[in-house]
């Protein structure tokens, strides 16, 4: 019985840490929900941009984010915005509501959707005291960059996502991510962590599109569940966020391991 109570306590601790890691994403969803229900003096997308900038500043002020975290989040915003500029122009999805701060149909707030992912990885790195073992830094970075590029170039060139998914498995084979919950140290295959995060990002994407963050072509008239294939896409794309944070972090230690 004591073992069951201990396992439950660890699960609660893990859930609380995860909730803290998702703080920026939760505030973003709150903004999406509120902005869809209350009248605003300016276009909704513009209001969301101001809101996200204010949240970022507040998180830094109260030290929920470090200066390094804010800089990384800004980098994720830029990476995401560039991605959006290409994909929206090609018709992959759209932002149908009007906005003043909009470029090629892409509202500037959209980069914060990717910044939320970056914030999660940054906070998880710190709160779970993440470490890596057998991490092939250069190989994973090369594959992650190719994954990012392929999601753009597949509109003109052959789609290599299945090849790149296999390559990601190869370069992460045997790699583990180590994390602390309470006073115990655990490990998980790195590839599995990408899959799990990818699934929850797909769930978040469904919530975001339901709240009108953006729309896929088949959601313009009525909201529909995002195609499950997007789950795999997120599992691959999260490797980009991981590589950026791992490169910026010098912490790769492994200690107190519990399997």
Backbone as CSV, one residue per row, in Angstrom:
resi,resn,N_x,N_y,N_z,CA_x,CA_y,CA_z,C_x,C_y,C_z
1,UNK,0.829,-1.215,0.000,0.000,0.000,0.000,0.862,1.262,0.000
2,UNK,1.946,1.185,0.771,2.860,2.331,0.815,3.448,2.599,-0.566
3,UNK,3.711,1.500,-1.315,4.251,1.660,-2.662,3.275,2.364,-3.573
4,UNK,1.988,2.053,-3.440,0.957,2.686,-4.258,0.856,4.166,-3.916
5,UNK,0.882,4.472,-2.606,0.816,5.883,-2.185,2.026,6.660,-2.688
6,UNK,3.190,6.020,-2.638,4.398,6.679,-3.116,4.338,6.947,-4.609
7,UNK,3.823,5.971,-5.367,3.703,6.137,-6.816,2.701,7.242,-7.143
8,UNK,1.607,7.281,-6.391,0.601,8.317,-6.620,1.168,9.700,-6.298
9,UNK,1.942,9.787,-5.212,2.547,11.062,-4.840,3.501,11.531,-5.935
10,UNK,4.270,10.598,-6.502,5.181,10.953,-7.583,4.417,11.417,-8.813
11,UNK,3.293,10.758,-9.092,2.467,11.154,-10.230,1.930,12.570,-10.044
12,UNK,1.515,12.885,-8.817,1.016,14.235,-8.526,2.141,15.254,-8.692
13,UNK,3.324,14.928,-8.179,4.473,15.834,-8.324,4.792,16.054,-9.799
14,UNK,4.772,14.964,-10.567,5.047,15.060,-11.995,4.013,15.950,-12.677
15,UNK,2.730,15.748,-12.341,1.667,16.558,-12.937,1.814,18.033,-12.599
16,UNK,2.225,18.338,-11.369,2.389,19.721,-10.957,3.544,20.383,-11.702
17,UNK,4.630,19.641,-11.872,5.758,20.178,-12.642,5.361,20.420,-14.098
18,UNK,4.618,19.485,-14.671,4.156,19.649,-16.054,3.253,20.875,-16.173
19,UNK,2.395,21.066,-15.183,1.503,22.233,-15.211,2.308,23.526,-15.196
20,UNK,3.379,23.560,-14.405,4.233,24.743,-14.358,4.956,24.949,-15.692
21,UNK,5.362,23.852,-16.311,6.022,23.956,-17.618,5.088,24.533,-18.673
22,UNK,3.796,24.276,-18.529,2.800,24.710,-19.517,2.223,26.089,-19.198
23,UNK,2.838,26.820,-18.259,2.259,28.093,-17.802,2.006,29.058,-18.955
24,UNK,2.984,29.222,-19.849,2.807,30.160,-20.958,1.705,29.675,-21.894
25,UNK,1.703,28.388,-22.195,0.677,27.836,-23.090,-0.715,28.014,-22.490
26,UNK,-0.839,27.802,-21.177,-2.144,27.944,-20.515,-2.634,29.390,-20.609
27,UNK,-1.729,30.345,-20.371,-2.145,31.752,-20.480,-2.508,32.109,-21.917
28,UNK,-1.810,31.503,-22.885,-2.132,31.748,-24.291,-3.524,31.221,-24.623
29,UNK,-3.847,30.009,-24.160,-5.175,29.455,-24.400,-6.251,30.290,-23.700
30,UNK,-5.921,30.790,-22.515,-6.876,31.654,-21.809,-7.153,32.911,-22.626
31,UNK,-6.088,33.471,-23.206,-6.267,34.651,-24.051,-7.095,34.350,-25.288
32,UNK,-6.844,33.197,-25.898,-7.629,32.798,-27.065,-9.106,32.646,-26.711
33,UNK,-9.366,32.016,-25.576,-10.751,31.779,-25.164,-11.459,33.092,-24.839
34,UNK,-10.810,33.945,-24.052,-11.437,35.205,-23.650,-11.653,36.131,-24.844
35,UNK,-10.655,36.175,-25.741,-10.765,37.081,-26.896,-11.847,36.648,-27.876
36,UNK,-12.258,35.378,-27.791,-13.328,34.898,-28.671,-14.710,35.185,-28.098
37,UNK,-14.750,35.617,-26.825,-16.048,35.810,-26.162,-16.348,37.258,-25.811
38,UNK,-15.296,38.075,-25.616,-15.546,39.447,-25.175,-15.262,40.429,-26.311
39,UNK,-15.998,41.544,-26.346,-15.751,42.553,-27.394,-14.406,43.244,-27.163
40,UNK,-13.694,43.526,-28.256,-12.377,44.135,-28.167,-12.347,45.433,-28.968
41,UNK,-11.589,46.422,-28.512,-11.536,47.709,-29.237,-10.650,47.653,-30.474
42,UNK,-9.851,46.616,-30.599,-8.962,46.445,-31.755,-9.157,45.033,-32.303
43,UNK,-8.691,44.743,-33.521,-8.831,43.389,-34.056,-8.260,42.336,-33.107
44,UNK,-8.913,41.199,-33.070,-8.564,40.151,-32.111,-7.109,39.715,-32.213
45,UNK,-6.613,39.480,-33.430,-5.236,39.021,-33.590,-4.243,40.056,-33.059
46,UNK,-4.538,41.345,-33.254,-3.668,42.394,-32.739,-3.708,42.423,-31.213
47,UNK,-4.898,42.234,-30.650,-5.033,42.193,-29.195,-4.251,41.014,-28.616
48,UNK,-4.267,39.884,-29.322,-3.530,38.711,-28.860,-2.025,38.953,-28.889
49,UNK,-1.551,39.703,-29.878,-0.131,40.030,-29.932,0.269,40.854,-28.710
50,UNK,-0.509,41.899,-28.410,-0.220,42.731,-27.247,-0.301,41.911,-25.960
51,UNK,-1.270,41.041,-25.904,-1.458,40.180,-24.726,-0.249,39.263,-24.525
52,UNK,0.224,38.635,-25.605,1.358,37.707,-25.497,2.645,38.436,-25.121
53,UNK,2.839,39.634,-25.662,4.009,40.431,-25.286,3.944,40.785,-23.798
54,UNK,2.748,41.151,-23.329,2.577,41.502,-21.915,2.823,40.292,-21.017
55,UNK,2.334,39.124,-21.433,2.545,37.904,-20.643,4.034,37.569,-20.572
56,UNK,4.733,37.697,-21.703,6.173,37.428,-21.720,6.904,38.368,-20.763
57,UNK,6.552,39.644,-20.795,7.182,40.617,-19.905,6.871,40.307,-18.443
58,UNK,5.625,39.925,-18.174,5.233,39.594,-16.799,5.986,38.371,-16.296
59,UNK,6.095,37.342,-17.133,6.814,36.126,-16.739,8.278,36.449,-16.416
60,UNK,8.871,37.358,-17.190,10.261,37.733,-16.894,10.321,38.542,-15.607
61,UNK,9.370,39.434,-15.410,9.359,40.298,-14.234,9.253,39.492,-12.946
62,UNK,8.386,38.472,-12.956,8.201,37.661,-11.740,9.124,36.447,-11.728
63,UNK,10.043,36.393,-12.714,11.093,35.383,-12.787,10.580,33.968,-13.054
64,UNK,9.434,33.883,-13.713,9.005,32.576,-14.208,9.846,32.167,-15.412
65,UNK,10.358,33.181,-16.128,11.274,32.953,-17.245,12.558,33.721,-16.965
66,UNK,13.682,33.124,-17.319,14.955,33.820,-17.203,15.189,34.656,-18.460
67,UNK,16.220,35.486,-18.423,16.554,36.268,-19.616,16.892,35.343,-20.778
68,UNK,17.621,34.254,-20.485,17.952,33.286,-21.537,16.688,32.664,-22.110
69,UNK,15.728,32.340,-21.234,14.468,31.758,-21.697,13.741,32.722,-22.632
70,UNK,13.701,33.996,-22.257,12.998,34.990,-23.075,13.658,35.115,-24.442
71,UNK,14.995,35.096,-24.463,15.702,35.173,-25.736,15.413,33.946,-26.602
72,UNK,15.374,32.768,-25.975,15.061,31.554,-26.719,13.619,31.586,-27.223
73,UNK,12.711,32.090,-26.388,11.311,32.203,-26.793,11.184,33.148,-27.985
74,UNK,11.960,34.240,-27.970,11.962,35.161,-29.108,12.469,34.460,-30.366
75,UNK,13.470,33.604,-30.206,13.989,32.843,-31.351,12.918,31.894,-31.885
76,UNK,12.192,31.219,-30.976,11.112,30.327,-31.404,10.015,31.120,-32.124
77,UNK,9.746,32.324,-31.635,8.757,33.181,-32.294,9.172,33.458,-33.730
78,UNK,10.449,33.770,-33.921,10.956,34.070,-35.266,10.908,32.836,-36.162
79,UNK,11.357,31.688,-35.634,11.330,30.442,-36.404,9.901,30.096,-36.814
80,UNK,8.984,30.235,-35.862,7.586,29.926,-36.144,6.972,30.885,-37.135
81,UNK,7.311,32.178,-37.006,6.738,33.181,-37.908,7.199,32.953,-39.339
82,UNK,8.465,32.622,-39.522,8.974,32.318,-40.862,8.255,31.112,-41.451
83,UNK,8.027,30.100,-40.613,7.310,28.900,-41.034,5.893,29.255,-41.472
84,UNK,5.236,30.107,-40.672,3.866,30.519,-40.973,3.786,31.300,-42.277
85,UNK,4.733,32.193,-42.512,4.711,33.013,-43.721,4.714,32.154,-44.983
86,UNK,5.458,31.060,-44.929,5.519,30.168,-46.092,4.259,29.312,-46.181
87,UNK,3.883,28.682,-45.072,2.773,27.712,-45.103,1.428,28.385,-45.394
88,UNK,1.207,29.556,-44.833,-0.057,30.258,-45.089,-0.119,30.709,-46.542
89,UNK,0.999,31.195,-47.056,1.030,31.643,-48.453,0.743,30.486,-49.410
90,UNK,1.123,29.258,-48.981,0.896,28.076,-49.808,-0.477,27.450,-49.559
91,UNK,-1.245,28.020,-48.639,-2.611,27.553,-48.415,-2.757,26.389,-47.465
92,UNK,-1.721,26.076,-46.682,-1.809,24.947,-45.748,-2.835,25.217,-44.652
93,UNK,-2.926,26.459,-44.204,-3.943,26.897,-43.244,-4.071,28.400,-43.386
94,UNK,-4.963,29.008,-42.619,-5.181,30.444,-42.785,-5.592,31.088,-41.466
95,UNK,-5.501,32.415,-41.462,-5.956,33.238,-40.335,-7.038,34.152,-40.899
96,UNK,-8.266,33.716,-40.868,-9.329,34.425,-41.600,-9.772,35.757,-41.004
97,UNK,-9.450,36.031,-39.751,-9.907,37.270,-39.129,-9.015,38.442,-39.538
98,UNK,-9.560,39.649,-39.566,-8.759,40.822,-39.964,-7.759,41.204,-38.863
99,UNK,-6.704,41.895,-39.256,-5.709,42.396,-38.308,-4.888,43.476,-38.987
100,UNK,-4.415,44.425,-38.213,-3.542,45.468,-38.733,-2.118,44.917,-38.847
101,UNK,-1.679,44.243,-37.803,-0.324,43.690,-37.753,-0.323,42.292,-38.366
102,UNK,-0.410,42.288,-39.698,-0.525,41.049,-40.451,0.367,41.159,-41.688
103,UNK,1.164,40.133,-41.956,2.060,40.114,-43.112,1.737,38.893,-43.962
104,UNK,1.406,39.099,-45.236,1.081,37.995,-46.141,0.008,37.076,-45.545
105,UNK,-0.948,37.658,-44.852,-2.024,36.871,-44.257,-1.678,36.247,-42.923
106,UNK,-0.490,36.553,-42.393,-0.051,35.961,-41.122,-0.008,37.031,-40.036
107,UNK,-0.839,36.923,-39.001,-0.764,37.883,-37.891,0.510,37.656,-37.082
108,UNK,1.104,38.732,-36.604,2.376,38.619,-35.893,2.257,37.833,-34.593
109,UNK,1.045,37.754,-34.040,0.899,36.996,-32.800,1.165,35.508,-33.013
110,UNK,1.050,35.028,-34.244,1.128,33.590,-34.509,2.462,32.990,-34.079
111,UNK,3.539,33.789,-34.104,4.823,33.269,-33.669,4.806,32.830,-32.222
112,UNK,3.911,33.411,-31.425,3.818,33.028,-30.018,3.248,31.627,-29.830
113,UNK,2.563,31.109,-30.842,2.094,29.724,-30.762,3.278,28.776,-30.711
114,UNK,4.329,29.112,-31.430,5.561,28.315,-31.392,6.388,28.673,-30.158
115,UNK,6.332,29.950,-29.755,7.033,30.378,-28.551,6.518,29.627,-27.328
116,UNK,5.221,29.276,-27.333,4.662,28.515,-26.220,5.315,27.144,-26.113
117,UNK,5.605,26.541,-27.260,6.314,25.253,-27.266,7.728,25.451,-26.729
118,UNK,8.380,26.536,-27.180,9.720,26.824,-26.698,9.744,27.072,-25.203
119,UNK,8.742,27.803,-24.700,8.651,28.064,-23.265,8.509,26.760,-22.485
120,UNK,7.687,25.850,-23.019,7.511,24.552,-22.348,8.842,23.811,-22.240
121,UNK,9.594,23.743,-23.334,10.861,23.008,-23.325,11.859,23.683,-22.397
122,UNK,11.932,25.022,-22.431,12.855,25.750,-21.549,12.538,25.488,-20.085
123,UNK,11.264,25.583,-19.733,10.880,25.394,-18.333,11.037,23.939,-17.902
124,UNK,10.746,23.025,-18.808,10.927,21.603,-18.478,12.401,21.304,-18.231
125,UNK,13.272,21.919,-19.022,14.711,21.700,-18.871,15.166,22.081,-17.460
126,UNK,14.594,23.199,-16.963,14.987,23.698,-15.649,14.251,22.985,-14.513
127,UNK,12.930,22.864,-14.611,12.147,22.333,-13.498,12.330,20.833,-13.301
128,UNK,12.545,20.106,-14.404,12.795,18.667,-14.297,14.291,18.349,-14.211
129,UNK,15.121,19.410,-14.234,16.574,19.228,-14.175,17.023,18.233,-15.241
130,UNK,16.640,18.501,-16.478,16.885,17.554,-17.559,18.372,17.345,-17.819
131,UNK,18.705,16.110,-18.150,20.047,15.763,-18.589,19.938,14.767,-19.728
132,UNK,21.013,14.591,-20.462,21.005,13.710,-21.626,22.158,12.731,-21.544
133,UNK,21.941,11.561,-22.089,23.032,10.595,-22.223,23.012,10.022,-23.634
134,UNK,24.208,9.800,-24.158,24.384,9.262,-25.512,23.651,10.131,-26.535
135,UNK,23.696,11.422,-26.279,23.029,12.375,-27.166,23.981,12.804,-28.270
136,UNK,23.617,12.512,-29.504,24.451,12.838,-30.657,24.065,14.239,-31.138
137,UNK,24.666,15.226,-30.528,24.258,16.621,-30.704,24.231,17.052,-32.171
138,UNK,25.316,16.810,-32.883,25.408,17.280,-34.271,24.433,16.524,-35.170
139,UNK,24.391,15.194,-35.028,23.527,14.375,-35.878,22.056,14.731,-35.685
140,UNK,21.632,14.892,-34.428,20.231,15.234,-34.150,19.921,16.623,-34.690
141,UNK,20.851,17.557,-34.536,20.640,18.917,-35.031,20.484,18.935,-36.550
142,UNK,21.302,18.151,-37.253,21.225,18.093,-38.714,19.874,17.531,-39.160
143,UNK,19.433,16.454,-38.519,18.151,15.845,-38.880,16.999,16.787,-38.551
144,UNK,17.051,17.451,-37.385,15.987,18.384,-36.999,15.891,19.539,-38.001
145,UNK,17.043,20.053,-38.434,17.047,21.132,-39.435,16.439,20.648,-40.751
146,UNK,16.758,19.405,-41.127,16.203,18.837,-42.361,14.695,18.647,-42.239
147,UNK,14.230,18.271,-41.057,12.791,18.117,-40.827,12.080,19.453,-41.010
148,UNK,12.634,20.493,-40.400,12.041,21.832,-40.525,11.991,22.259,-41.993
149,UNK,13.110,22.052,-42.691,13.177,22.440,-44.097,12.203,21.635,-44.947
150,UNK,12.076,20.343,-44.675,11.222,19.479,-45.493,9.752,19.871,-45.399
151,UNK,9.328,20.347,-44.228,7.936,20.755,-44.088,7.613,21.968,-44.961
152,UNK,8.636,22.643,-45.434,8.454,23.755,-46.373,8.697,23.299,-47.809
153,UNK,9.823,22.612,-48.026,10.232,22.275,-49.398,9.398,21.159,-50.025
154,UNK,8.641,20.402,-49.213,7.873,19.298,-49.806,6.783,19.796,-50.747
155,UNK,6.510,21.096,-50.719,5.539,21.665,-51.664,6.095,21.701,-53.087
156,UNK,7.426,21.672,-53.213,8.058,21.724,-54.534,8.934,20.499,-54.813
157,UNK,9.505,19.941,-53.762,10.423,18.811,-53.889,9.790,17.567,-53.295
158,UNK,10.375,16.387,-53.512,9.827,15.160,-52.916,9.707,15.279,-51.396
159,UNK,8.623,14.735,-50.866,8.392,14.763,-49.423,9.210,13.649,-48.765
160,UNK,10.137,14.032,-47.911,11.059,13.070,-47.289,10.715,12.800,-45.828
161,UNK,9.489,13.105,-45.406,9.204,13.021,-43.974,9.357,11.610,-43.412
162,UNK,8.993,10.582,-44.196,9.146,9.220,-43.670,10.619,8.850,-43.556
163,UNK,11.400,9.262,-44.542,12.847,9.042,-44.466,13.435,9.783,-43.266
164,UNK,13.000,11.028,-43.057,13.522,11.827,-41.955,13.046,11.301,-40.605
165,UNK,11.818,10.767,-40.558,11.344,10.149,-39.314,12.227,8.957,-38.952
166,UNK,12.562,8.150,-39.965,13.454,7.015,-39.732,14.840,7.499,-39.313
167,UNK,15.322,8.581,-39.948,16.632,9.130,-39.598,16.646,9.646,-38.166
168,UNK,15.527,10.249,-37.737,15.445,10.747,-36.365,15.510,9.593,-35.366
169,UNK,14.858,8.487,-35.697,14.932,7.311,-34.832,16.365,6.773,-34.758
170,UNK,17.047,6.784,-35.895,18.418,6.265,-35.938,19.349,7.120,-35.085
171,UNK,19.285,8.444,-35.262,20.235,9.307,-34.545,19.904,9.442,-33.060
172,UNK,18.661,9.099,-32.661,18.316,9.147,-31.242,18.311,7.765,-30.603
173,UNK,18.642,6.739,-31.396,18.639,5.368,-30.868,19.644,5.259,-29.723
174,UNK,19.175,4.798,-28.587,20.042,4.666,-27.418,20.180,5.939,-26.607
175,UNK,19.678,7.064,-27.124,19.741,8.336,-26.389,18.616,8.383,-25.356
176,UNK,18.926,8.917,-24.202,17.924,9.026,-23.136,17.890,10.444,-22.593
177,UNK,16.710,10.850,-22.173,16.562,12.107,-21.454,16.283,11.752,-20.003
178,UNK,16.975,12.391,-19.083,16.894,12.091,-17.662,16.227,13.254,-16.945
179,UNK,15.354,12.952,-16.012,14.604,14.007,-15.338,14.360,13.628,-13.883
180,UNK,14.157,14.654,-13.071,13.981,14.477,-11.637,12.558,14.825,-11.229
181,UNK,11.950,13.940,-10.438,10.646,14.191,-9.838,10.795,13.909,-8.347
182,UNK,10.603,14.923,-7.549,10.841,14.751,-6.116,12.322,14.504,-5.866
183,UNK,12.618,13.389,-5.201,14.013,13.050,-4.920,14.499,11.872,-5.761
184,UNK,13.765,11.562,-6.823,14.139,10.422,-7.667,14.457,10.865,-9.084
185,UNK,15.385,10.138,-9.674,15.843,10.429,-11.023,15.349,9.329,-11.951
186,UNK,14.781,9.716,-13.093,14.228,8.773,-14.048,14.866,9.001,-15.415
187,UNK,14.605,8.060,-16.315,15.053,8.257,-17.689,13.991,7.752,-18.657
188,UNK,14.050,8.308,-19.850,13.107,7.947,-20.897,13.842,8.007,-22.229
189,UNK,13.565,7.081,-23.147,14.163,7.205,-24.490,13.808,8.547,-25.101
190,UNK,14.781,9.204,-25.684,14.564,10.539,-26.239,13.484,10.533,-27.310
191,UNK,13.501,9.519,-28.173,12.503,9.441,-29.244,11.089,9.331,-28.665
192,UNK,10.938,8.583,-27.560,9.626,8.442,-26.934,9.144,9.788,-26.397
193,UNK,10.063,10.588,-25.855,9.668,11.909,-25.356,9.144,12.781,-26.490
194,UNK,9.741,12.673,-27.677,9.244,13.422,-28.837,7.825,12.988,-29.195
195,UNK,7.588,11.682,-29.156,6.259,11.151,-29.500,5.212,11.640,-28.499
196,UNK,5.525,11.572,-27.207,4.564,11.978,-26.179,4.263,13.474,-26.268
197,UNK,5.311,14.287,-26.426,5.091,15.733,-26.559,4.308,16.035,-27.832
198,UNK,4.639,15.315,-28.918,3.919,15.501,-30.176,2.437,15.228,-30.034
199,UNK,2.084,14.184,-29.274,0.664,13.866,-29.078,-0.059,14.999,-28.355
200,UNK,0.551,15.507,-27.282,-0.109,16.570,-26.530,-0.146,17.882,-27.312
201,UNK,0.831,18.087,-28.202,0.764,19.254,-29.081,-0.379,19.111,-30.083
202,UNK,-0.628,17.886,-30.536,-1.770,17.657,-31.434,-3.083,17.938,-30.703
203,UNK,-3.171,17.515,-29.445,-4.365,17.817,-28.642,-4.509,19.333,-28.489
204,UNK,-3.389,20.006,-28.189,-3.421,21.465,-28.043,-3.820,22.140,-29.350
205,UNK,-3.382,21.574,-30.477,-3.732,22.132,-31.781,-5.238,22.057,-32.013
206,UNK,-5.857,20.987,-31.591,-7.301,20.869,-31.716,-8.013,21.933,-30.893
207,UNK,-7.513,22.164,-29.680,-8.106,23.197,-28.829,-7.910,24.572,-29.465
208,UNK,-6.693,24.813,-29.974,-6.373,26.121,-30.552,-7.234,26.414,-31.778
209,UNK,-7.400,25.444,-32.659,-8.220,25.688,-33.850,-9.694,25.843,-33.473
210,UNK,-10.132,25.125,-32.439,-11.508,25.282,-31.964,-11.739,26.708,-31.460
211,UNK,-10.696,27.299,-30.839,-10.792,28.664,-30.321,-10.484,29.716,-31.389
212,UNK,-10.221,29.258,-32.616,-10.028,30.192,-33.717,-8.640,30.778,-33.824
213,UNK,-7.622,30.085,-33.259,-6.245,30.582,-33.375,-5.828,30.634,-34.841
214,UNK,-6.246,29.642,-35.606,-6.080,29.600,-37.066,-7.072,28.582,-37.582
215,UNK,-7.136,28.380,-38.892,-8.080,27.433,-39.477,-7.401,26.655,-40.598
216,UNK,-7.637,25.343,-40.609,-7.263,24.525,-41.763,-8.366,24.661,-42.803
217,UNK,-8.063,24.369,-44.071,-9.073,24.542,-45.127,-10.398,23.836,-44.840
218,UNK,-10.352,22.645,-44.218,-11.600,21.916,-43.960,-12.312,22.387,-42.696
219,UNK,-11.765,23.442,-42.035,-12.387,23.969,-40.818,-13.009,25.348,-41.029
220,UNK,-12.960,25.852,-42.261,-13.427,27.215,-42.501,-14.919,27.368,-42.259
221,UNK,-15.697,26.371,-42.661,-17.153,26.456,-42.493,-17.613,25.921,-41.144
222,UNK,-16.988,24.840,-40.700,-17.336,24.241,-39.411,-16.087,23.572,-38.857
223,UNK,-15.927,23.657,-37.528,-14.723,23.076,-36.923,-14.750,21.558,-37.022
224,UNK,-13.623,20.989,-37.388,-13.445,19.536,-37.423,-12.166,19.166,-36.696
225,UNK,-12.102,17.931,-36.227,-10.903,17.435,-35.568,-9.717,17.524,-36.527
226,UNK,-8.583,18.002,-36.021,-7.374,18.060,-36.842,-6.958,16.637,-37.197
227,UNK,-6.570,16.423,-38.443,-6.226,15.086,-38.909,-5.148,14.464,-38.024
228,UNK,-5.321,13.200,-37.625,-4.338,12.538,-36.749,-2.922,12.507,-37.315
229,UNK,-2.777,12.645,-38.628,-1.435,12.673,-39.215,-0.615,13.842,-38.674
230,UNK,-1.297,14.906,-38.210,-0.587,16.050,-37.643,0.146,15.673,-36.362
231,UNK,-0.317,14.635,-35.696,0.356,14.139,-34.491,1.797,13.761,-34.818
232,UNK,1.978,13.022,-35.906,3.319,12.630,-36.323,4.165,13.833,-36.707
233,UNK,3.530,14.808,-37.361,4.257,16.008,-37.762,4.776,16.762,-36.540
234,UNK,3.937,16.866,-35.511,4.364,17.543,-34.294,5.468,16.772,-33.584
235,UNK,5.368,15.451,-33.578,6.398,14.631,-32.933,7.756,14.871,-33.579
236,UNK,7.753,15.119,-34.892,9.005,15.403,-35.586,9.447,16.847,-35.369
237,UNK,8.502,17.783,-35.441,8.853,19.189,-35.310,9.351,19.547,-33.912
238,UNK,8.889,18.810,-32.893,9.330,19.141,-31.536,10.829,18.913,-31.381
239,UNK,11.403,18.089,-32.261,12.848,17.878,-32.213,13.594,19.185,-32.475
240,UNK,12.995,20.082,-33.275,13.627,21.373,-33.553,13.724,22.190,-32.272
241,UNK,12.612,22.248,-31.515,12.614,22.981,-30.243,13.620,22.372,-29.273
242,UNK,13.661,21.053,-29.234,14.569,20.381,-28.312,16.022,20.696,-28.647
243,UNK,16.351,20.661,-29.925,17.730,20.920,-30.344,18.146,22.342,-29.970
244,UNK,17.263,23.312,-30.186,17.594,24.703,-29.870,17.896,24.854,-28.388
245,UNK,17.047,24.289,-27.524,17.258,24.425,-26.083,18.468,23.610,-25.630
246,UNK,18.629,22.409,-26.181,19.777,21.574,-25.810,21.085,22.250,-26.192
247,UNK,21.103,22.926,-27.326,22.305,23.622,-27.767,22.626,24.789,-26.848
248,UNK,21.581,25.444,-26.340,21.779,26.596,-25.465,22.102,26.192,-24.038
249,UNK,21.891,24.919,-23.707,22.125,24.448,-22.343,23.419,23.661,-22.279
250,UNK,24.155,23.855,-21.219,25.397,23.098,-21.010,25.165,21.912,-20.099
251,UNK,23.934,21.701,-19.658,23.649,20.661,-18.682,23.320,19.339,-19.380
252,UNK,24.206,18.395,-19.278,23.981,17.077,-19.873,24.328,15.978,-18.867
253,UNK,24.322,16.337,-17.594,24.743,15.356,-16.605,23.683,14.279,-16.402
254,UNK,24.100,13.148,-15.858,23.204,12.069,-15.493,23.583,11.643,-14.084
255,UNK,22.642,11.759,-13.178,22.960,11.382,-11.802,21.711,10.843,-11.122
256,UNK,21.909,9.932,-10.152,20.804,9.381,-9.398,19.766,8.718,-10.266
257,UNK,20.198,7.963,-11.241,19.285,7.381,-12.230,18.414,6.290,-11.634
258,UNK,17.125,6.372,-11.918,16.200,5.303,-11.570,15.471,4.904,-12.831
259,UNK,15.524,3.665,-13.200,14.849,3.201,-14.415,13.408,2.824,-14.070
